[in-house]
Amino acid sequence: MKRFTAGRPSEAGDLIRSELFGLERLEKHAESLAEAQPVTANPRAGRRLDRRLEENGRALFDAYRGVEKAVREERHITPADEWLLDNFFVAEEQIRQVREDLPRGFYRGLPKLGGGPLEGYPRVFGIAWAFVAHTDSRLDREMLLRFLAAYQRVQPLTIGELWAVAIALRIVLIENLRRAADQIAAARRARTKGDALADQLLGVAGQTAVAPELALRGFDSTTLPAAFVVRLVERLRDQDPRVMPALVWLDKNLASAGTSVDQIVHAEHQREVGLNVTVRNIITSMRLVSALDWAKIFEHSSLVDAALRAESDFAAMDFPTRDQYRRAIDQLARGSGHWELDVAQRAIAVASRARASGRAGAPTQAGFLPMGKGRPGFRKGSGLRGPARCVCGRASRPGGFGAFIRAGRGA
């Protein structure tokens, strides 16, 4: 008889879940992440996320239908199954929102990672991935703000990246839910096979019981999923003594693999508990992503906003005007290869010198320089190569990433 091992279903991908960090540890990780993440010099040469998103949507729908079928057939389902069944519409809404809010033109302009396992993906996607991994998919507004602030103590994020944080979190949460759904479906298939073998051994529903040596013949060289082992043990324990050889066979082969039935049962129950927590966190976080005021999160996190607030009456302006200022700075930075914060600081310095000179008609507002009549002179004097005219649009309300894209699509 060949040796086998009991393990996780091979077709189930690993969850986006790593060591759980507290706030201070999470901030330190953000700083080291900012130091370690290389950014490619060619942001347009990146890997696409839309295809994976569509694939995830199909996989989640298949998993949802699988749980529905299990319920109709009155089969055993786990708490994670129930979370997926009751909240599939939440995932559908997240996928729809990503499709609406991520035009390919804007995606191509986001800085891309130049190395590591996420090479070619947007840097903000890697940031969201790390945050989700080390919080077990539990989104918390304060922790996110502190994480972004810690990252930017080392490396500033662009205006576009900060607006894209919400959509990046959505994409990563969808990816993680799909991975969880794959594990849920694989475990359900394994339990179904365990039920089928138990039915053969016990002769249920009027069937003639199959002798253990015959029923087990096809499993001698098979790697048995833990869910299969657990379900088989649940069905066979305290049953007809005639099936005891099957349990003896199972004990013997698990021992040869360096484990035992009790260890497998404990590990599988722990896995189920952990998976249930992760799925619950994902669904709760998806709801929170839709509820948060991302315009406020952006303005709290933006280094450009902080610089303009400190040196002008930027904070007293309405949101659409502030957004026009940001778009003007974004366009000049993208056209010149400068950091946006550098452009903002140049505008602040020029406006400050103009105020000090007292010269009549001199541009004394930092925002006037990148977007107003002072733009051509500022652009020329600062060596910036952005468009001569600001194509800034005007957002009617602080609508987050979608409003940022819609109002600035002419850029």
N, C-alpha and C positions, 0 to 999 in steps of 0.2 A: 504493500500500500504506500503510495507516494505522499510525501509531506505536503501540507497546505497551510496557508496562513489566513487569518480573518482580518480584513482591513476595510478601509473606506471604499466606496464605489469608485472605480478608476475613471469613470466618465465625468465625475463631479469635480469641477475646478475649485481651487482653494478660495475661500472667502477673502475679501479685502479686510483683513483683521490681523492686527499685530499686537504687540504689548500695549496694554491700556495705560495711558499717561495721565497724570494729574496736570493741573494748570502750569505749574512751574516747569515740569519736565517737558510739557508740550511746547512751551515757549523756547526752551533750549533746543528742542528738535527743529523748530522753525528756523532758528538762527543757523544751525548746522546744515539744514537743508538748503538755505539760501547760499551758503558758502560752497556747497557741493554740486549744485545744479548748473551745468554748463548750458548756455543758450546759443543756438546756432546763429550764424551771421546771415542766413538765408531763411527768414521766417515763412516764406511762401512754400518752401519744400518741406511739407509735413505729412503726417499720416492722418487719414480721414477718420472722423468719429461717426459720421452719419450711417455708414454701412453697419458698423457694430451696433448702433442704436436700433436699426431696423431688425437686425438679427436678435437682439435682446427682446424686442417687442414680440416677435414671433415665439421665442422660447418661453417668455412669461405667459403668453396666451395658451400655449400647449400645456404648461404646468398647471395653469388654472383649470383647464378642461380636465386634466388628469385628476385633480382633487375633486372636481364635480362628479366625475365618474366613480371615484372611490366612495363618495358619500352615497350616490345612488345604489351602489352595490353593497352598501352597509359594511364596508371594510374599515379597518382601523386607520385613523388619521391622527397626526400629531398636532400639538398646539401651533407649530409653524405652518402646517397645512391650513389650519383654520384662519390664521392671520392672512395668508395669501388669498384664501377664498373670500373672506369678508372685505378685503381692501384692494382687490385687483384694480378697481376703478381708480384708485389713487395713483397707482403706477401708470395706468393708461393716460391720466391727465398730465403726469410729469413728462411722458414721452411726447405727447401732443405739444406741450409748452416748449420743449427743446426744439422740435421741428419748426415751430413758429419763430423762435427767437434767435436762431443761429444761422444767418445767411452765410453762404460759403465765402463771399468776398471779405466779410469781417473776420471770419475764422482764419483765413489765409494770412491776415495781418497780425495775428497774435504771435508774440515771441514763442519759438518752439525749443524744446529741449534738445541739446546737441549730444547727449550721451545717456547711458543708464538704461534700465529696462523699459522706460517710457520714451525713449529717444524718438523724436519726430512728432510727438504730441505737444500741444500747447503747455507752456510752463504752468499756467494756472490750473490745468488739469492735473499735473503732478502735485501741485500744492493741495488741491482738493482731495486727491487720492491719499496723501499722507495724513491729512486731518481726519478723514473717514476711518483710515486704518487704525489710528491710535486713539480713537474715541469709541470704537466699536459701533460706528455709524450713528452715534448720538449727537445730533447737532445742538449746540448751545450758543446763543448769540454772543455772550460775553467771552466765551472761550475762543470763538472764531475771531472776534475783534482783536483779542490779545495775540492770537496766532499770526494774524496778518501784520500786526504792528511789530511783532518780534522778527518776522521775515524781513520786513522793510527796514529794520535797523541795520541790516546787512546789505540788502539789495532792494531798491525801489521797484514797485510794480507800476505798469503803465495804466493810464486811465481806462483803456479798453480791457485790460486784465482785471481790474477791480470791478468793472461792470459785469464781467463774465464769471465772477466767483459763484454767483447763484446758479448759473447754468452748468458750470463745471461740477458743482456739488450734485445737481440733479443727475447729470450723466454718470457720475461715480456711484451714486446711490442706486440708480437703475442697474448698472453693471453688477453691483453687489447683490441686489435682489435677484437678478438672473442667476448668479452663481449659487445663491441660497436655494433658489427654485430647482436648479439642476440637482443639488444634493438631496433636496426633499423628494424629487421624482425618482432619483436612483435608489434611495432608501425605500420608497414605496414599492418599487419594482422588486427589490430584494425581499421585502416582507411578503409580497404576493407569492414569490417563489417558495419562501419558507412555509406559507400556508398550503401551497399546492403539495409540497412534500409531506407535510403533516397530514393532509387529507388522505394521501396514499397510504401512509403508515397506519392511520387510525381507521381507514375504511369508512369515512363519513358519507352521509346521504345515501345509504344503502349500497355503497360500493364495497367490493371485496378488498379487505386489507392486503397490502402488498408486503411481502416479507422484507425486513430491514436490509438484508444483504443484497436484495434485488433493487430496492428503491434507492439505496445509497451508492450503487455501482458507478453512476456517472459523476460522482462528486469527489472521487479519490484524488484527482490531480487538479482540483479547482480551487482558486482563491475565493474563499467565501466572504461576502460582505458581512460586516458586523450586524447589520439590521436583519439579515437572513438568519444568522446564528441565534440572535435574541428571539426572533419570532418563533423559530423552531423549538427552542427551549421552552418558551411560554406555552406553546401548544402541547408539548409532549410530557412535561413534568406532571406528576401525579395522575398519569393516565394508565391505560392497560399495560400490565407488566410485559406483554409481548413486544412493546416498542422500546423496552429498556435497552436492547442491544444498540439501538440508534443513538441513545444518549451516551452509552459506553464508548461507542465508536467516536462520537463527537469529543468526549473528554480526552480520549487517548490521542487523537490527532491534534487537538489544541495543545496538549501537553508537549507533544513532539515539536510544536512551533514555539514553545516557550511561554505559553499563556494558559488560561483556563476559562471555563464558562463564566465564572463569577467576574473575572477581570474584563471579559468582553462585554458582559451585561452592564457592568459599571461604566466602562468607557463609552458605550453606546448611549446610555442614559445621560451621561455628562455632555456628549456631543449634541443630543437632542435639546437639552436645556440651553446650551450655548447658542445653538442655531435659532431657537425660539426667541431668545433675547435679542439676537442680531436682527432677525426679521422684524420684531416689534420696534426696535430702534430705527430701522430703515423706514418703515411706514410712518412712524411718528415724525421723523426728520423730514420726510417728503411733505407732510402736511405743514410743518413749520417753515420750510423753504417757501411755500406758497403764501404763508401768512406774514412773513417778515417784511419790513419796510426797507428794501434794498437801497433806495436812494439815500436814506439816513446812514446805512452801513457804509455805503460808498463815501459819503462826505466825511464820515468819522475816520475812515481809513486813508483817504487820499492825501499824499504829501503835497501835491500841487494845491489842493484846497487849503491845507494848513498854512502854506507859505503865503497865499493870497489873503487869507483871513488876517494873518499877522501884520501885513504891511499895507492894507487897503480897507475900504468899506465893503469888501466882497461879501461878508456875512450878512450885511444889511440888504443885499439885493434879493430879488425873488428867485425862485429855483430856475425858471427858464433862462433868466439872464446869466446866472452862475453857470448853467450848462453850456450856454453859448461861449462863454469865456473858455471853458474846458475844451470844447471842440476846436476852438481856434488854436489853442496851445497844442492840442493833439495833432492837428494838421501840420503845424510848423515843425513839430518834433519829428513826425514821420517823414516829412519831406527833406529834413536836414540831417538825419542820423544823430540828433542830440536827444538826451533824456528830456522828458517833458518838464521835470523839475528844474532843469538847467534853463529851459526857455522861460519858464515862469520867473525864475530868479533874475534873468537878464531883463525882463520887462519891469520887474520891481525896481531893479537898480537904475534903469533909465528914467522911470517915473520919479524915483526919489531924487535923482540929480536935477530933473526938470523943476520939481517943487522947490529945491534949494536955490535954483537960479532965479526964480521969481519972474522969468521971462514970460511976457504975455503970449497966450495961445499955446504955450508948451504943454504936451500931454502929461498930466500929473496922475492919471489913473493907470495902473498896471494893465488892466483889461483893455483899455483903449488901444494900446500898442499892438497886441496880436490880432485884434478883431475889428478895430474901428478905422478911422481915417489915418491913424498913425501907423497902420500895419505896413505899408510899403517902405516907409523910412526905417522903421524898426527892423523889418526883414533884411533890408540892405545893410544897415549899419551893424547888425549882429551876425552877418554872414549866414543867415538862414535861407533855406531853399524851398520852403513850403509854398503852396499856391499863393499867388499874389492877392487873391480875394478870398475872404473867409466864406466857405460854403457850409454854414453852421446850422441852418435850420433854426427852429425854435420849438422846443418841447413845451406843450401846453400845461403839463403837470409832471411831478416827479415820478414817472412811471417805471423807473428801474431800467434794466438792460434792454428790454424791448423798445422803450421810448428812446433810449440813447441810440439804438440802431436805426429806428425809423426816422428820427429827426436828423441824423447825420449821414444818411445813405447817399447823399450827393457828394460826400467827401471823397 
